[in-house]
C-alpha cells in the first residue's frame, strides 16, 4: 500500500469533503475512508471519531472491500461476524455500519468508504443514500488514483530532469536556459566551475563581462529576443582566476505552436585558445605578406639593375617586372587583416586591370555575377589575366587607342564562366606556336584551378572562355 503514495493524502481537503458529505447524506455521526493493510486498517480521513486505526482482525471494512456492492450491517450486535469486535463491545458502541468497497482499476481491494452509527438501523440506508455512498466511493477512488498518477508523473519528470542534468553536466560547454523575458534560470555545472562560485547571474551580468564587450553582448541578445531568432555572439567572460576568456555564446528559441517564444536554450563555448592562435596566425601572416612584398621589390630592383645597359635584355626585364608588379598587387589584395574574408573575383580583376585603363576607365570593363574567391587562387588568376593583358597590349585590342576589353563573369550552378573579349584592335590570328606565358596561363587554369580554357581568334578580336569550378575559387576544392 505504501507504494501507492496514499499516505500523502492524509487529511486531504478533497477527501475530507467527500467524507463529510457521506456522513451528512447518510445522517450518520461518523464516516471515514479506510485502507486495509495486512495487519491493520487505518483511517486516511475521518469524521466524527478520533480513532486512527484498528486491527485488521476486527475490521468491518476488511469484509466490505471484498464485495462488489456496499456492505450493510443493520445491527452489529446481532451479526455473528462482528458482535465480538471491540468497536461493538467497547466505548465506540458501533451498532450500524455501511461501507462501499474501494477497489483499484486492476481489481485490488483497498478498503472502504463507510459510515457508522451508535444506533441500530433495521431498515439500513434508503436507495438514494445507498447510491450516493457508491458514487462517493467512486469519487474517492478517482482522487486516490489521480494522486497516484500525478505522483508517478512527478517521479518520471524528476527522473527525466535528473537525466537532463547529468547529460548537461557531462558536456564540455556551459549550458543555460532562460524564460521568454531573458531571465536566466538554469546553468549546468560547467558554469559554476568556470566562475568558481555557486552564484548564478540574474541581474548582475556586468561583473562577468569584459568592459569592452558588455554593450555588444547585450545588443546581440536583446535583438535576438526581440526577433525570436537564433542568437550567436562572441565576447570575453571572466573566469574564477580573474582572467578573461573568449567564448562564443549561442541560443535557440523554443516556440509554441503559435510561434510564440516560450523559452531559450543555449551554450557558451570557450574558444580562447583558438581565438588567440588565430590572432597569432594572422599577425604572422601579415608579417609574411609584408616580407613577400619587400622580396618582390628587391627582385624587381635586381632585374632592373642587371638589365640596365643591355639593350637586348631591357624588354625582357620590363616584362618580368610587370609580372612581378601584378603578383604584388594580387598579394596586396588578399593580405590578411586588411580584408573581411568576402573578396570577390571582380574586385581582384579591377585591381589587376587598373594599369591598363584610360583616364575614363572605359578600356577595360568588368561585369557579371559576384563570385567569392579565396586567397590561394589569387596568384594563379593574377598570372593568367596579366598574360592576357600583356598580349593585348602587345598585339591585341589594347595596342591601339580605340581598342577595348570586356571581362564577363557568370555563375551557373557549381561552375563559373569568365569571358575575355577584345574589340577594336588589329586583326589577329592563332599563333603557330604558343609562348611561355601562354603555356603558364593554361597550366594555371587546368592544374591549379581545375578548369578549362578555350580561345577563339575572331576578326574583331580574341575571345577567351574560361570555366572554373566554383568550389576551387571559394577554397572548397583540392
C-alpha positions, 0 to 999 in steps of 0.5 A: 500500500505504501507504494501507492503514495496514499499516505500523502493524502492524509487529511486531504481537503478533497477527501475530507469533503467527500467524507463529510458529505457521506456522513451528512447524506447518510445522517450518520455521526461518523464516516471515514475512508479506510485502507486495509493493510495486512495487519491493520486498517487505518483511517486516511480521513475521518469524521466524527471519531478520533480513532486512527486505526484498528486491527485488521482482525476486527475490521468491518471494512476488511469484509466490505472491500471484498464485495462488489456492492456496499456492505450493510450491517443493520445491527452489529450486535446481532451479526455473528461476524462482528458482535465480538469486535471491540468497536461493538463491545467497547466505548465506540458502541458501533451498532450500524455500519455501511461501507462501499468497497474501494477497489483499484482499476486492476481489481485490488481491494483497498478498503472502504468508504463507510459510515457508522452509527451508535444506533441500530438501523433495521431498515439500513440506508434508503436507495438514494443514500445507498447510491450516493455512498457508491458514487462517493466511493467512486469519487474517492477512488478517482482522487486516490488514483489521480494522486497516484498518477500525478505522483508517478508523473512527478517521479518520471519528470524528476527522473527525466530532469535528473537525466537532463542534468547529468547529460548537461553536466557531462558536456564540455560547454556551459549550458543555460536556459532562460524564460521568454523575458531573458531571465536566466534560470538554469546553468549546468555545472560547467558554469559554476566551475568556470566562475568558481562560485555557486552564484548564478547571474540574474541581474548582475551580468556586468561583473562577468563581462569584459568592459569592452564587450558588455554593450555588444553582448547585450545588443546581440541578445536583446535583438535576438529576443526581440526577433525570436531568432537564433542568437550567436555572439562572441565576447570575453567572460571572466573566469574564477582566476580573474582572467578573461576568456573568449567564448562564443555564446549561442541560443535557440528559441523554443516556440509554441505552436503559435510561434510564440517564444516560450523559452531559450536554450543555449551554450557558451563555448570557450574558444580562447585558445583558438581565438588567440592562435588565430590572432597569432596566425594572422599577425604572422601572416601579415608579417609574411605578406609584408616580407613577400612584398619587400622580396618582390621589390628587391627582385624587381630592383635586381632585374632592373639593375642587371638589365640596365645597359643591355639593350637586348635584355631591357624588354625582357626585364620590363616584362618580368617586372610587370609580372612581378608588379601584378603578383604584388598587387594580387598579394596586396589584395588578399593580405590578411587583416586588411580584408573581411574574408568576402573578396570577390573575383571582380574586385581582384580583376579591377585591381589587376586591370587598373594599369591598363585603363584610360583616364575614363576607365572605359578600356577595360570593363568588368561585369557579371555575377559576384563570385567569392574567391579565396586567397590561394587562387589569387596568384594563379588568376593574377598570372593568367589575366596579366598574360592576357593583358600583356598580349593585348597590349602587345598585339591585341585590342589594347595596342591601339587607342580605340581598342577595348576589353570586356571581362564577363563573369557568370555563375551557373550552378557549381561552375563559373564562366569568365569571358575575355573579349577584345574589340577594336584592335588589329586583326589577329590570328592563332599563333603557330606556336604558343609562348611561355606565358601562354603555356603558364596561363593554361597550366594555371587554369587546368592544374591549379584551378581545375578548369578549362580554357578555350580561345577563339581568334575572331576578326574583331578580336580574341575571345577567351572562355574560361570555366572554373569550378566554383568550389576551387575559387571559394577554397572548397576544392583540392 
